[in-house]
Amino acid sequence: MIRFLFLLLLLTSPIIAAELFDETKVKTFFAFDNGAIPHTQNLRLEMRQPVRHEANPVVKRGKPGTPDAHGVQFYGSVIRDGGKYRMWYVAFDDAVKSKVASERWRAAYAESADGVNWTKPNLGLVEFGGNKNNNLVDVGAAWGFVNLKVIKDEADPDATRRYKMTTHVYFRHHTRVGTLLPFVSADGLTWRPIKDVKPMKGELRKEDMLVPGFHLEPACGLYQWDGQYILTAQNAMPHTHHYQGRVVRLHRSADFVNWSTTSTLAFVRTPQHEYLGAGKSREGEQNHEGIAVWNRGNVLLGVYGRWHGAAEWQDVSVDLGFVMSNDGLNFREPKHECTFLERGKDGAWDQGGVIQGQGFENIGEQTFVYYGAWDPRATGGSEVKRGGVGIAVLPRDRFADLMVDTSGEGPGDYQMPKVTAELITQSIAVKSSRFFVNADGFGDEATLHVEVLDHAEKLVPGYSAVVRQSGFQVPIEFKSDVKLPDRVRLRIVFEGPKRTDIRLSAIYVR
């Protein structure tokens, strides 16, 4: 009953009656972004927890004998494209004893009109089980993907490279070791490697490798930033310091063909600074499978695996955490060691461990974060069915809120004067911009007073307004025809006897 009421609240949150614009096309200052909102006084940050969609898992394993009968592994991607939602994921068939495991791992495809109800179209591209009646995409050979990420690159002048995919394949060292193989496509369904290579027993030859010859799980996230393609990876090799277990590395490329041999250490959890020693790579708190990234233009949001390690697999579990980046290279947690989504309870489809795919969409009044499932406790034993794709739901773009903190006013007879609760944003370059807030809790006694300041924090004449209405994209209506300076800041003050009711989630510059 509580879950139903919470979902009803998400659907009925008050909102301005207007068509919502695409927030990924504007500059967004999230409440948790202390780079965009560096100056605050008497405000506190509260992270929100998503709820699981009632339709989960929205993509399920297939029937016996189908390519994904044994597993639907969402180390994949969802993008909005051509009026529909498109998903790529890793499919496992159920021929458990007949093949090398990685040869059963294939790239599969699904699509949806609403982001909730998904179909697996009959693509007719790849033979499986004696016919081509399946949803497998054509990657030219049996590569054995473990992880894949897809982006659509509208700026590439070569239409045959419009869709780009990074994958985690294997090469042979002393044992099977993970490495990178990128692909390109004109339509997202028929793919070719960026190099003219063929697998050898499902693996990449050592002479065909694009990154150094150590174990790398490279297809955790894929995005474009500052003229480069960047992928996030899981790696446990020493960096400039010995960290415990799995950390996040970035590799980069200017052309999607030639990839860096150097890497960037992008994210290390605080407990990982205590190195537990050789032979204990499974133990301790770590990052699992890098960061799946939502590129919001001026800021990157990300979901990572919070690995809770142990000496034995039966004691390992994985939750999801939340991170962000302002420079495209260094990621941090808005709230220290905070769990974004907990693994499912025993008996649930996502029990034991949840995994991050790169799927983030604002649909109607909700934000969908797509995720997968993997129970690590079964590792090392008999192979069990696993996977599916679920949705974690938040109110649209409301990952966290800034709220008034009255603790500085003091208790009882020692009460201090009423404190000013305010923020001032970073200085941003503008031409002719409009400003919006994503916030709720307003009323006659709870308002936001908004001012536009110049770079030196002086008020721009006439640029003062009051916000009184809740919504996801509430316009700030300034009544001035004064030309804005080249760089401005916003000053926002929480006002009114009931100002503690206000929850400010984001500011948009359009």
Sequence and secondary structure as in RCSB ss.txt:
>XXXX:A:sequence
MIRFLFLLLLLTSPIIAAELFDETKVKTFFAFDNGAIPHTQNLRLEMRQPVRHEANPVVKRGKPGTPDAHGVQFY
GSVIRDGGKYRMWYVAFDDAVKSKVASERWRAAYAESADGVNWTKPNLGLVEFGGNKNNNLVDVGAAWGFVNLKV
IKDEADPDATRRYKMTTHVYFRHHTRVGTLLPFVSADGLTWRPIKDVKPMKGELRKEDMLVPGFHLEPACGLYQW
DGQYILTAQNAMPHTHHYQGRVVRLHRSADFVNWSTTSTLAFVRTPQHEYLGAGKSREGEQNHEGIAVWNRGNVL
LGVYGRWHGAAEWQDVSVDLGFVMSNDGLNFREPKHECTFLERGKDGAWDQGGVIQGQGFENIGEQTFVYYGAWD
PRATGGSEVKRGGVGIAVLPRDRFADLMVDTSGEGPGDYQMPKVTAELITQSIAVKSSRFFVNADGFGDEATLHV
EVLDHAEKLVPGYSAVVRQSGFQVPIEFKSDVKLPDRVRLRIVFEGPKRTDIRLSAIYVR
>XXXX:A:secstr
 HHHHHHHHHHT    SS    GGGSEEEETT TTTS EEESEEEEE   EE TT SSB    TTSTTSSEEEEE
EEEEEETTEEEEEEEEE S TTTS GGGGEEEEEEEESSSSSEE      S BTTB  S B B SS    SEEEE
EE TT S GGGSEEEEEEEEEESSSEEEEEEEEEESSSSBEEESS    BTTBB GGG SS SS  EEEEEEEEE
TTEEEEEEEE S  SS  SS EEEEEEESSSSS  SS EEEE  GGGGS   TT TTSSEEEEEEEEEEE SS E
EEEEEEEE  SSGGG EEEEEEEEESSSS  B SSTT EEE  B TTSTTBSBEEEEEEEEEETTEEEEEEEE  
GGGTTSS   EE EEEEEEETT SEEEEE  GGG SGGG      EEEE   EE SS  EEEEEE  BTTBEEEE
EEEETTS EEEEEEEEE   EEEEE          SEEEEEEEEESTTGGG EEEEEEE 
